[in-house]
Amino acid sequence: MAKMEVKTSLLDDMIGVGDMVLLEPLNEDSFINNLKKRFDHNEVYTYIGSVVISINPYSSLPIYTPEKVEEYRNRNFYELSPHIFALSDEAYRSLRDQDKDQCILITGESGAGKTEASKLVMSYVAAVCGKGAEVNQVKEQLLQSNPVLEAFGNAKTVRNDNSSRFGKYMDIEFDFKGDPLGGVISNYLLEKSRVVKQPRGERNFHIFYQILSGASEDFLCKLKLERDFSRYNYLGLDSAKVNGVDDAANFRTVRNAMQIVGFMDHETQSVFEVVAAVLKLGNIEFKPESRVNGLDESKIKDKNEVKEICELTGIDQSVLERAFSFRTVEAKQEKVSTTLNVAQAYYARDALAKNLYSRLFSWLVTRINESIKAQTKVRKKVMGVLDIYGFEIFENADNSFEQFIINYCNEKLQQIFIELTLKEEQEEYIREGIEWTHIEYFNNAIICDLIENNQTGILAMLDEECLRPGTVTDETFLEKLNQVCATHQHFESRMSKCSRFLNDTSLPHSCFRIQHYAGKVMYQVEGFVDKNNDLLYRDLSQAMWKASHPLIKALFPEGNPAKINLKRPPTAGSQFKASVATLMKNLQTKNPNYIRCIKPNDKKAAHIFNDALVCHQIRYLGLLENVRVRRAGYAFRQAYEPCLERYKMLCKQTWPHWRGPARDGVEVLFNELEIPEEEFSFGRSKIFIRNPRTLFKLEDLRKQRLEDLATLIEKIYRGWKCRTRFLLMKKSQIVIASWYRRYSQQKKYQKIKSSAVIVQSYIRGWKARRLLWELKHQKRCNEAATIIAAYWHGTQVRREYRKFFRANAGRKIYEFTLQRLMQKYFLEMKNKMPSLSPIDKNWPARPYLFLDSTHKELKRIFHLWRCKKYRDQFTDQQKLIYEEKLEASELFKDKKALYPASVGQPFQGAYLEISKNPKYKKLQDAVDEKIIIAEVVNKINRANGKATSRIFLLTKNNVLLADQKSGNIKSEVPLGDVTKVSMSSQNDGFFAVHLKEGSEAAGKGDFLLSSDHLIEMATKLYRTTLSQTKQKLNIEISDEFLVQFRQDKVCVKFIQGSQKNGNIPTCKRKNNRLLEVAVP
């Protein structure tokens, strides 16, 4: 049996340092080396106090099994090795037991494993919370919402094959017992520009490829799509296929997940129709056309794509074509319609595709929320899980508006992280009665203010620029920034008033740079204004609202002419700023738990650790600063009970058992070890240790003491083992000796006994051989005397009769001898002849071998002769009976179970004696032919299966059925109209008489009858039909056959079963097409 490893602390068997707070010395190199050492041993989780650092292993590790879930369930946070399950369990128990709302913040750059981390948190909570049909359904719906959102919101990027291109925050709601009731999902800033354009080496959203790969040909035909990716302009071809990703299987998973979450079939169909419409929008192309007034106008090259889109969405084709060619501008009571040139038409097409997909995604989130929201209105506990894009820094000034917004969100998260971490640390010190000292740290509020300030913030400047009249470009926006933000210490631009950046060649003129908490990021200003405006022409909105497709109509409520709002819609930046403010407000009401995700390499490969890449992420995640904040006061703290339990063996007074409060025991222990007082402090429930060196000293002393205790235990165990072995051997020796003595005596006795038996056998053998020799000698003497006497008598006879011998005397003697032997044989046979019964098989034995063939031939001749003699005794009537019996044997032997019982019964034929019974005089007068058989049978009613008594008459030419009471003839059938007789193979008397179709007698259908003399009736009917029609009547023996009742064919089925009526078969009508006969 394998030895089970039991850990009671993360300090046991530690690879590197499990908690960075204990790292000594603390610097960037030691931090990275510790992470690398743990990563090389597949230890992908490390703590910074209560913060979990998660490194993406890019491979499957056996650390997420149900056994691991049970191992971390209801365990102290520091009791086992660092793991995401430990943080999940701590958050869930705090929510369940202490009634504290929780939030789990998962951050890191793309490809660091944030999405997988959120799945692991949710799967752990689902595994440890309550069970039950309703609870399991809620858990399944919460878990299955992930595949749906991933399909529509994730894409393959150069950094990650399953990168989340939106931010997701899910509030999971629990009841007072800790069972999930439902959830609410919030989404942030879907990267909708990816719909129309993807960077090289990246894909569009997963759902497009999944539909084309996994949908059936029938389904694709309904969506007017083709399976070839190259047919669609919105799908990049350089990375359409991803290694290790099965789009077809993922499509089936998504459809199944949508069904589990609660999407109706028509809703699922509508969603995929919208996706197909987005895909086909990219195939619309425009060509320029000049008008009379000299203005350029755009026309659609191929209207087939537009036609198919309109068929999918239910939009009038002319309305959509006009929306792509004209733009209507409304101001108060005036409307101005202008044409769109080719560039503007392409912009309108892409804007429609982006808006259509973005609104579909928001509708999906809302629809999922409707399914998973809590149905009860009781007070709920909430656990929030935030999976949001990490800090993004692209090279070569590729950072645009999306990266600016993402990094702004991360700045806010870093701000709340520092504030809540310090707040949590301060609250613990106050709770434990430890003096709090102020901690110096970098406060990124100044960077957040640079971005979000309502007057001078970058977002405010961008909104102001978008809303002002006149020519608005990205360059005018940059000029405004250079005027307002020039003096800000975290803003850099070549065109600003600050002279120190005028000669900075690393900063292009069309860019500006912000010094974020994670480092400097250079933003390309091109596209900021357009992406912030996020304009969709009102003509396109109105065209979408006019669609007969209910989902598309619901996605564009502003297209309703009755609700026209001339106010400009809020910009993308202001919307996101409001969403982030709401998120921050929500997070500050909950107890935070942090998971910091790190990507070890850019190759998405296992077992590769890129020091420079990890160092960059450590810097912008502020992990070193986090450690310093945690270590500013006391590096390690632990409750008194586990501390005493772990180190009590270091002091004689506390070992092996301490009788008293745990705090007193820890005081005695630390005094005994002479640890300086400035190195520790006693809180109300915990011991606080200032320096990691003190903890490591305790661990070294504990390790040495454990070795000494192990040696002592080993010494005592060895002594006990040796004494036990000696006593066991002594006892065994006594048992073995006694058994051996017994065995030895048994062997000696058996040897003496065997020797005596052998001596006796030899003596008896000698005596037997002696007696045999004497008997043989006496026999030989007698034989010799007999032979001599025979020869002597022969010589005497030959001498006396020599004068009578002639030529060939030997042959004549031989023939005479044979003649005498044959005479003797025949005389003996005469006296031994068997009886004249043909069934007597006795015959005398053969006396001589040379008469073998004669003996057999004589036996055959005698049997034939006595059979002839037996037949000569029969009258003509008896011959007829035996012929019928022989015919019955050929028809029914080994086929019908009823046959053996009929062999011994003579065939009488006339069972009713109609001529003698005056009751049947009328019937006798009606029948002028000779009656072959007259018998009472049961006719089965075709309607209910019940039986009615009838008289069955068989004459030379007809089969008649008459009423038993009155004698009136009910049916008369010529033998030529009888085609077949059907019956079962079982022990019953049911049979069916099938009539020729179209005959007069077949008007009411076939007869289903039951008789006690079935074998006789069927045989006589067969012989009579053969005699009259010269054709053999077909006798069908089957447990299932068809009977014609008027116009319907009914199946008669025979089954075996015990009946209430004893041994009488019963017939029952099961339905219009089945009669069932139960045979005992």
Salt bridges, closest charged atoms under 4 A:
ASP12 OD1 - ARG646 NH2 2.93
ASP12 OD1 - ARG702 NH1 3.71
GLU24 OE1 - ARG631 NH2 2.96
GLU24 OE2 - ARG693 NH1 3.18
GLU28 OE2 - ARG619 NE 2.95
GLU43 OE1 - ARG38 NH2 3.59
GLU70 OE2 - ARG73 NH1 3.31
GLU71 OE1 - LYS68 NZ 3.55
GLU79 OE2 - ARG75 NE 2.96
ASP89 OD2 - ARG93 NE 2.70
GLU90 OE1 - ARG93 NH2 3.35
ASP97 OD1 - ARG96 NE 2.82
ASP99 OD2 - ARG379 NH1 3.42
ASP99 OD1 - LYS381 NZ 3.85
GLU109 OE2 - ARG159 NH1 3.60
GLU109 OE2 - LYS599 NZ 3.09
GLU116 OE2 - LYS119 NZ 3.34
GLU150 OE2 - LYS119 NZ 2.73
ASP161 OD1 - LYS604 NZ 2.73
ASP175 OD2 - LYS177 NZ 3.17
ASP179 OD2 - LYS177 NZ 3.88
GLU191 OE1 - ARG165 NE 2.56
GLU191 OE1 - ARG194 NE 3.14
GLU202 OE1 - ARG194 NH2 2.67
GLU217 OE2 - ARG227 NH2 3.20
GLU226 OE1 - ARG231 NE 3.13
ASP247 OD2 - ARG203 NH1 3.17
GLU267 OE2 - ARG367 NE 3.03
GLU273 OE1 - HIS549 NE2 2.72
GLU285 OE1 - LYS301 NZ 3.97
GLU297 OE1 - ARG291 NE 3.41
GLU297 OE2 - LYS299 NZ 3.47
GLU305 OE2 - ARG231 NH2 3.88
GLU305 OE1 - LYS280 NZ 3.19
GLU308 OE1 - LYS280 NZ 2.65
GLU311 OE1 - LYS224 NZ 3.15
GLU321 OE1 - LYS303 NZ 3.48
ASP350 OD1 - ARG349 NH2 3.01
GLU392 OE2 - ARG165 NH2 3.62
GLU402 OE1 - LYS531 NZ 3.14
GLU411 OE2 - HIS516 ND1 2.86
GLU425 OE1 - ARG630 NE 3.32
GLU425 OE2 - ARG637 NH2 3.09
GLU428 OE1 - ARG637 NH1 2.81
GLU428 OE2 - LYS686 NZ 2.61
GLU440 OE2 - HIS438 NE2 3.65
GLU452 OE2 - LYS412 NZ 3.09
GLU464 OE2 - LYS480 NZ 2.37
GLU465 OE2 - ARG468 NH2 2.79
GLU492 OE1 - ARG513 NE 2.59
GLU492 OE2 - LYS520 NZ 3.05
ASP504 OD2 - ARG513 NH2 2.57
ASP534 OD2 - LYS192 NZ 2.37
GLU558 OE2 - ARG359 NH1 2.73
ASP602 OD1 - LYS599 NZ 3.21
ASP611 OD1 - LYS36 NZ 3.93
GLU645 OE2 - LYS648 NZ 3.56
GLU667 OE2 - ARG663 NE 3.34
GLU699 OE2 - ARG646 NE 2.95
GLU714 OE2 - ARG718 NH2 2.69
GLU774 OE2 - ARG770 NE 3.79
GLU815 OE2 - ARG811 NE 3.36
ASP852 OD1 - ARG846 NH1 2.97
ASP852 OD2 - LYS856 NZ 3.76
GLU857 OE2 - ARG860 NH2 2.59
ASP872 OD2 - LYS868 NZ 3.23
GLU883 OE1 - ARG1023 NH2 3.40
GLU884 OE2 - LYS1020 NZ 2.97
GLU887 OE1 - ARG1023 NH1 3.52
ASP925 OD2 - LYS921 NZ 3.46
GLU935 OE2 - HIS1013 ND1 2.68
ASP963 OD1 - ARG950 NH1 3.70
ASP988 OD1 - LYS896 NZ 3.64
ASP1006 OD2 - HIS994 ND1 3.12
GLU1036 OE1 - LYS980 NZ 2.85
